[in-house]
Amino acid sequence: MDANEKDLSYILNVLGEERENYFYAVSPPIMQSSNFSFPSVADMRAKVEHEMDHAYYTRGNNPTVEILRKKLAALEGAEEALVFGSGVAAISAAIMSQLKNGDHAVCVSNPYGWTDRLFKEYLPRYGVAADFVYGVDPQDFERAMKPNTKVFYLESPNSLTFQLQDIEAVSAIAKKNGIVVIIDNSYASPLNQSPIKWGADIVVHSATKYLNGHSDVVAGVVCSSRKVMELMFKNEFMNLGGIISPHDAWLLIRGLRTLELRMNRVAETTQAVIQFLETHPKIEKIYYPFLKSHPQYELAKKQMQRGCGQFSVLLRASTPTEVERFCDRLQRFLLACSWGGHESLVYPLIVSPQTVEENNPLRPWNLVRFYIGLESPDVLIADLNQALEEIGI
């Protein structure tokens, strides 16, 4: 990558956009074509032999998607990127590309629900086993290793209780033992954390979240070396076909234009909201990596640029009904499961009946996850203040 490509403004606004190829349009066109033709058999043969780099059939490569791929790879400091039709499609392809029958993986406990299900329910059908570790101590991964361990899967921070893993330390253990490190970087975004810099091999994202930022596209991204991505392209990407449409790729390019602005705004507003909640008597605990009371605050400062817009709280509620009343009374926070868009959201764990029944310490019934969007901090704080009246002490 040359000096220009290291510049964030260049990546977001210029990289990959060869305007001379499409009438010097400021916004790249949506190449809404499933198929592409060729002037000769020789040209067609050359393109199909290198389909990852050339438009042949949109299931493999598409010019609009290719612009997006270049930007995403550059943002993560990777050689290549592939874009999928959802975050879980990207996660699944990345994991499956590194595992085969008889292999073993070590995954952080309490990961994204569909990642958890992939390791616990789907991959065992094909002879792949996995163990789960808390992961706050890097040695958790080493202790869980077996002779057939091929993958360490990280999610730092996770998007519920925000435990971090020491990416550098875990990656060092992995490299000594020939193990591939895959990390979900959706929470931090490439602007606030660079896992490849700390030794990770493969980085995945739910591009539905910050990368798009408008709650109108479902997508996923995998970033890694050229060698890793070429194999993934030929196998999981092409065979399973979990591609993104050219139109959705164009929307993601549009979303990236404002990524820095949105992340700045979200970080500032989140800090103001958390300062309010820290001293509120009806808040028992706040889970947020950049809170000084967070046990991994120093690690967060080391491997992240700053905090982002998601955090969770434990309410001083006596019953699940109080939690429900609190959430129902919120007016400026939408009840929704995703995050990363312009709108502020709230997600209570009591939505899942088993959370209350199992009384899982990693999923307490009085935990509520918040996502801070682009609204004014004063508006959000006022809304929280009035809704907290539903919680009795």
C-alpha positions as CSV (number, residue, x, y, z in Angstrom):
1,M,0.0,0.0,0.0
2,D,1.5,3.4,-1.0
3,A,1.5,6.6,1.1
4,N,-1.7,7.9,-0.4
5,E,-3.6,4.7,0.3
6,K,-2.8,5.0,4.0
7,D,-4.7,8.3,4.1
8,L,-8.3,7.7,5.4
9,S,-9.8,10.5,3.2
10,Y,-8.2,8.9,0.2
11,I,-9.5,5.4,1.0
12,L,-13.1,6.6,1.6
13,N,-13.3,9.1,-1.3
14,V,-10.9,8.0,-4.0
15,L,-9.5,4.5,-3.8
16,G,-10.8,2.1,-6.4
17,E,-12.8,4.8,-8.2
18,E,-11.4,4.9,-11.7
19,R,-13.7,7.6,-12.9
20,E,-12.2,7.7,-16.4
21,N,-13.8,4.2,-16.9
22,Y,-17.4,5.5,-16.3
23,F,-17.8,8.9,-17.9
24,Y,-16.1,10.7,-14.9
25,A,-19.2,10.3,-12.8
26,V,-18.5,11.5,-9.3
27,S,-20.5,8.6,-7.8
28,P,-19.6,5.2,-9.2
29,P,-22.3,3.5,-11.2
30,I,-24.2,0.4,-10.1
31,M,-23.2,-2.3,-12.5
32,Q,-26.5,-4.1,-12.2
33,S,-25.5,-6.9,-14.6
34,S,-25.4,-10.6,-13.8
35,N,-23.2,-11.4,-16.8
36,F,-20.4,-9.8,-18.8
37,S,-19.4,-10.4,-22.4
38,F,-16.0,-10.5,-24.1
39,P,-14.5,-9.5,-27.5
40,S,-12.8,-12.8,-28.0
41,V,-12.4,-16.3,-26.7
42,A,-8.8,-15.5,-25.6
43,D,-10.1,-12.6,-23.5
44,M,-12.9,-14.6,-22.0
45,R,-10.4,-17.4,-21.1
46,A,-8.0,-14.9,-19.4
47,K,-10.8,-13.4,-17.4
48,V,-12.3,-16.7,-16.1
49,E,-8.8,-17.9,-15.1
50,H,-8.5,-14.8,-12.8
51,E,-12.2,-14.3,-11.9
52,M,-11.4,-12.8,-8.5
53,D,-9.9,-9.8,-10.3
54,H,-12.1,-9.5,-13.3
55,A,-15.8,-9.1,-14.1
56,Y,-17.0,-12.5,-15.6
57,Y,-20.1,-13.4,-13.7
58,T,-21.4,-11.3,-10.8
59,R,-21.4,-14.3,-8.4
60,G,-17.7,-14.0,-8.6
61,N,-16.7,-10.4,-9.3
62,N,-18.7,-7.3,-10.1
63,P,-17.2,-3.8,-10.8
64,T,-19.2,-2.0,-8.2
65,V,-18.5,-4.6,-5.6
66,E,-14.8,-4.5,-6.5
67,I,-14.6,-0.8,-5.7
68,L,-16.0,-1.6,-2.2
69,R,-13.6,-4.5,-1.7
70,K,-10.6,-2.3,-2.3
71,K,-11.7,0.3,0.2
72,L,-12.5,-2.3,2.9
73,A,-9.2,-4.1,2.5
74,A,-7.3,-0.8,2.7
75,L,-9.3,0.2,5.9
76,E,-8.2,-3.0,7.6
77,G,-4.6,-2.8,6.3
78,A,-5.2,-6.1,4.5
79,E,-4.2,-7.3,1.0
80,E,-7.7,-8.4,0.0
81,A,-11.3,-8.3,1.0
82,L,-14.4,-10.2,0.0
83,V,-18.0,-8.9,0.6
84,F,-20.9,-11.2,1.5
85,G,-24.6,-10.9,1.7
86,S,-24.6,-10.9,5.5
87,G,-22.3,-10.7,8.5
88,V,-22.9,-14.4,9.4
89,A,-22.2,-15.4,5.8
90,A,-18.8,-13.7,6.1
91,I,-18.1,-15.2,9.6
92,S,-19.1,-18.7,8.4
93,A,-17.0,-18.5,5.2
94,A,-13.9,-17.4,7.2
95,I,-14.3,-20.1,9.8
96,M,-15.1,-22.9,7.4
97,S,-12.2,-21.9,5.1
98,Q,-9.8,-22.9,7.9
99,L,-11.4,-26.1,9.2
100,K,-12.0,-29.6,8.0
101,N,-13.2,-32.9,9.4
102,G,-11.1,-33.8,12.5
103,D,-10.1,-30.2,13.3
104,H,-10.6,-28.3,16.5
105,A,-11.2,-24.6,17.2
106,V,-11.1,-22.5,20.3
107,C,-13.7,-19.7,20.5
108,V,-14.4,-17.0,23.0
109,S,-17.4,-17.7,25.2
110,N,-20.7,-15.9,24.6
111,P,-20.0,-14.8,21.0
112,Y,-22.5,-13.5,18.5
113,G,-25.4,-15.9,18.6
114,W,-25.0,-17.2,15.1
115,T,-21.3,-17.7,15.6
116,D,-22.1,-19.7,18.7
117,R,-24.6,-21.8,16.8
118,L,-22.1,-22.4,13.9
119,F,-19.5,-23.9,16.3
120,K,-22.0,-25.8,18.6
121,E,-24.6,-27.1,16.1
122,Y,-23.5,-26.9,12.5
123,L,-19.8,-27.7,12.3
124,P,-20.0,-30.8,14.6
125,R,-22.1,-32.4,11.8
126,Y,-18.9,-32.3,9.7
127,G,-16.5,-33.6,12.3
128,V,-15.3,-30.2,13.6
129,A,-15.1,-29.7,17.4
130,A,-14.8,-26.5,19.4
131,D,-14.2,-25.5,22.9
132,F,-15.2,-22.1,24.4
133,V,-13.0,-20.0,26.8
134,Y,-13.6,-16.8,28.7
135,G,-10.6,-15.4,26.9
136,V,-9.7,-12.4,29.1
137,D,-6.5,-14.3,30.0
138,P,-4.6,-15.1,26.8
139,Q,-3.5,-18.4,28.5
140,D,-7.2,-19.5,28.3
141,F,-6.6,-20.2,24.6
142,E,-3.3,-22.0,25.2
143,R,-4.8,-24.2,27.9
144,A,-7.7,-25.1,25.5
145,M,-5.4,-26.1,22.6
146,K,-5.3,-29.6,21.3
147,P,-2.9,-31.2,18.8
148,N,-5.6,-30.7,16.1
149,T,-6.5,-27.1,16.9
150,K,-6.5,-25.0,13.8
151,V,-8.4,-21.8,14.7
152,F,-8.6,-19.3,17.5
153,Y,-11.8,-17.2,17.1
154,L,-11.9,-13.8,18.9
155,E,-14.6,-11.2,19.3
156,S,-12.9,-8.2,20.9
157,P,-14.9,-6.6,22.4
158,N,-17.9,-8.8,22.2
159,S,-21.2,-6.9,21.7
160,L,-23.0,-7.8,24.9
161,T,-20.8,-7.6,28.0
162,F,-17.7,-6.2,26.2
163,Q,-14.9,-8.5,27.3
164,L,-11.7,-7.9,25.3
165,Q,-9.0,-10.4,24.3
166,D,-5.4,-9.3,24.1
167,I,-5.0,-9.7,20.3
168,E,-1.3,-9.4,20.3
169,A,-0.8,-12.0,23.1
170,V,-3.3,-14.5,21.6
171,S,-1.8,-14.1,18.1
172,A,1.7,-14.8,19.5
173,I,0.4,-18.1,21.0
174,A,-1.3,-19.0,17.8
175,K,1.7,-18.3,15.6
176,K,4.0,-20.5,17.7
177,N,1.5,-23.3,17.2
178,G,0.5,-22.9,13.5
179,I,-3.0,-21.7,14.4
180,V,-5.0,-19.1,12.5
181,V,-6.5,-16.2,14.4
182,I,-9.9,-15.0,13.2
183,I,-11.4,-11.9,14.8
184,D,-14.8,-10.2,14.6
185,N,-14.0,-6.5,14.5
186,S,-17.6,-5.2,14.0
187,Y,-17.8,-3.3,17.3
188,A,-14.6,-1.3,17.0
189,S,-14.7,-0.8,13.2
190,P,-11.5,-0.4,11.2
191,L,-11.2,3.2,12.4
192,N,-10.8,2.2,16.1
193,Q,-9.0,-1.1,16.0
194,S,-6.6,-2.7,13.5
195,P,-6.4,-6.5,14.4
196,I,-3.9,-7.3,11.6
197,K,-1.5,-4.9,13.2
198,W,-1.7,-6.9,16.4
199,G,-1.1,-10.2,14.6
200,A,-4.6,-11.5,13.6
201,D,-4.8,-13.4,10.3
202,I,-8.4,-12.9,9.2
203,V,-10.7,-10.0,10.2
204,V,-14.5,-10.2,9.8
205,H,-17.2,-7.6,10.0
206,S,-20.9,-7.3,10.0
207,A,-21.0,-4.5,7.4
208,T,-24.6,-4.1,8.3
209,K,-23.4,-2.1,11.3
210,Y,-20.9,0.8,11.2
211,L,-19.5,0.3,7.8
212,N,-22.9,0.9,6.2
213,G,-24.3,3.1,9.0
214,H,-27.8,3.6,7.6
215,S,-29.8,0.5,8.6
216,D,-30.7,-0.3,5.0
217,V,-28.2,-3.0,4.0
218,V,-27.3,-6.4,5.3
219,A,-23.7,-7.4,4.4
220,G,-20.5,-8.9,5.7
221,V,-16.8,-8.6,5.0
222,V,-13.7,-10.8,5.3
223,C,-10.2,-9.2,5.1
224,S,-6.9,-11.1,5.0
225,S,-3.9,-11.9,2.9
226,R,-4.1,-12.4,-0.9
227,K,-3.2,-16.1,-0.4
228,V,-6.0,-16.7,2.2
229,M,-8.6,-14.8,0.2
230,E,-7.8,-16.5,-3.1
231,L,-8.5,-19.9,-1.5
232,M,-11.7,-18.6,0.1
233,F,-12.9,-17.1,-3.2
234,K,-12.4,-20.4,-5.0
235,N,-14.1,-22.4,-2.3
236,E,-16.5,-20.9,0.3
237,F,-17.3,-17.7,-1.7
238,M,-18.0,-19.3,-5.1
239,N,-19.5,-22.5,-3.9
240,L,-21.8,-21.2,-1.2
241,G,-22.7,-18.1,-3.2
242,G,-23.5,-15.7,-0.3
243,I,-22.8,-12.7,-2.4
244,I,-23.9,-9.0,-2.0
245,S,-25.8,-7.3,-4.8
246,P,-24.3,-4.5,-6.8
247,H,-26.9,-2.1,-5.5
248,D,-26.2,-3.0,-1.9
249,A,-22.4,-2.6,-2.6
250,W,-23.1,0.9,-3.9
251,L,-25.1,1.7,-0.8
252,L,-22.1,0.6,1.3
253,I,-19.8,2.8,-0.7
254,R,-22.1,5.6,0.0
255,G,-22.1,4.7,3.7
256,L,-18.3,4.7,3.9
257,R,-18.2,8.3,2.8
258,T,-19.4,9.4,6.2
259,L,-17.8,6.7,8.3
260,E,-15.3,9.0,10.1
261,L,-17.9,11.7,10.7
262,R,-20.4,9.2,12.1
263,M,-17.9,7.4,14.3
264,N,-16.7,10.8,15.8
265,R,-20.3,11.8,16.6
266,V,-21.2,8.5,18.1
267,A,-18.1,8.4,20.3
268,E,-18.8,11.9,21.7
269,T,-22.4,11.3,22.4
270,T,-21.8,7.9,24.0
271,Q,-19.3,9.5,26.4
272,A,-21.9,12.1,27.5
273,V,-24.6,9.4,28.0
274,I,-22.3,7.2,30.0
275,Q,-21.2,10.1,32.2
276,F,-24.9,10.6,33.0
277,L,-25.6,6.9,33.7
278,E,-22.4,6.5,35.9
279,T,-23.9,8.5,38.7
280,H,-27.5,7.4,38.4
281,P,-28.7,5.5,41.5
282,K,-30.8,3.1,39.4
283,I,-27.9,1.8,37.4
284,E,-26.1,-1.1,39.0
285,K,-23.2,-1.6,36.5
286,I,-22.1,-0.3,33.1
287,Y,-20.2,-2.5,30.6
288,Y,-18.1,-0.3,28.4
289,P,-14.4,-0.8,27.5
290,F,-13.4,2.8,27.8
291,L,-14.9,3.2,31.3
292,K,-12.0,3.6,33.8
293,S,-13.7,1.1,36.1
294,H,-13.7,-1.5,33.3
295,P,-11.2,-4.2,34.4
296,Q,-9.6,-4.2,30.9
297,Y,-9.5,-0.4,30.5
298,E,-5.7,-0.4,29.9
299,L,-5.9,-3.1,27.3
300,A,-8.7,-1.2,25.5
301,K,-6.5,1.9,25.4
302,K,-3.6,-0.2,24.0
303,Q,-5.4,-1.9,21.1
304,M,-8.3,0.5,20.4
305,Q,-8.3,4.1,19.4
306,R,-11.4,4.9,21.5
307,G,-14.8,3.6,22.5
308,C,-17.7,3.2,20.2
309,G,-21.5,3.5,20.5
310,Q,-22.5,0.3,22.2
311,F,-22.6,-0.5,25.9
312,S,-24.7,-2.5,28.3
313,V,-26.1,-1.7,31.8
314,L,-27.4,-3.7,34.7
315,L,-30.5,-2.0,36.0
316,R,-31.3,-2.0,39.7
317,A,-34.6,-3.7,38.9
318,S,-36.3,-6.1,41.2
319,T,-38.2,-8.0,38.5
320,P,-38.1,-8.6,34.7
321,T,-41.4,-6.6,34.6
322,E,-39.6,-3.5,35.7
323,V,-37.0,-3.9,33.0
324,E,-39.8,-4.3,30.4
325,R,-41.6,-1.2,31.7
326,F,-38.3,0.8,31.5
327,C,-37.8,-0.2,27.9
328,D,-41.4,0.4,26.9
329,R,-41.2,3.9,28.3
330,L,-38.2,5.0,26.2
331,Q,-39.3,7.3,23.4
332,R,-36.1,8.2,21.5
333,F,-34.5,4.7,21.7
334,L,-36.0,2.2,19.3
335,L,-36.5,-1.4,20.4
336,A,-34.4,-3.3,17.9
337,C,-31.7,-6.0,17.7
338,S,-29.1,-4.6,15.4
339,W,-26.9,-1.5,15.7
340,G,-24.5,0.8,13.9
341,G,-27.0,3.0,12.1
342,H,-28.1,6.6,12.6
343,E,-30.8,5.7,15.2
344,S,-30.3,4.9,18.9
345,L,-31.5,1.5,20.0
346,V,-32.2,-0.6,23.1
347,Y,-32.1,-4.4,23.3
348,P,-33.2,-6.0,26.6
349,L,-32.1,-9.6,27.3
350,I,-35.5,-10.4,28.6
351,V,-36.6,-10.6,25.0
352,S,-35.1,-14.1,25.1
353,P,-37.2,-16.2,27.5
354,Q,-34.4,-18.6,28.3
355,T,-32.3,-15.7,29.7
356,V,-34.7,-15.4,32.6
357,E,-35.2,-19.1,33.0
358,E,-31.5,-20.1,33.0
359,N,-30.3,-17.2,35.1
360,N,-27.0,-17.3,33.2
361,P,-24.3,-15.1,34.8
362,L,-23.0,-14.1,31.3
363,R,-26.6,-13.2,30.3
364,P,-28.3,-11.6,33.3
365,W,-32.0,-10.9,33.0
366,N,-31.5,-7.2,34.1
367,L,-29.0,-6.5,31.4
368,V,-30.0,-4.0,28.7
369,R,-27.8,-3.2,25.7
370,F,-27.8,0.3,24.2
371,Y,-26.6,1.6,20.9
372,I,-26.0,5.4,20.6
373,G,-26.8,6.8,17.2
374,L,-26.6,10.4,15.8
375,E,-29.2,12.1,18.0
376,S,-28.3,14.9,20.4
377,P,-26.9,13.7,23.7
378,D,-29.3,16.0,25.6
379,V,-32.3,14.4,24.0
380,L,-31.1,10.8,24.8
381,I,-30.2,11.7,28.4
382,A,-33.6,13.2,29.0
383,D,-35.3,10.1,27.6
384,L,-33.2,7.8,29.8
385,N,-33.9,9.9,32.8
386,Q,-37.7,9.8,32.5
387,A,-37.7,6.0,31.6
388,L,-35.6,5.2,34.7
389,E,-38.5,6.3,36.8
390,E,-40.0,2.9,36.1
391,I,-37.3,1.3,38.2
392,G,-38.0,1.1,41.9
393,I,-35.2,0.9,44.5
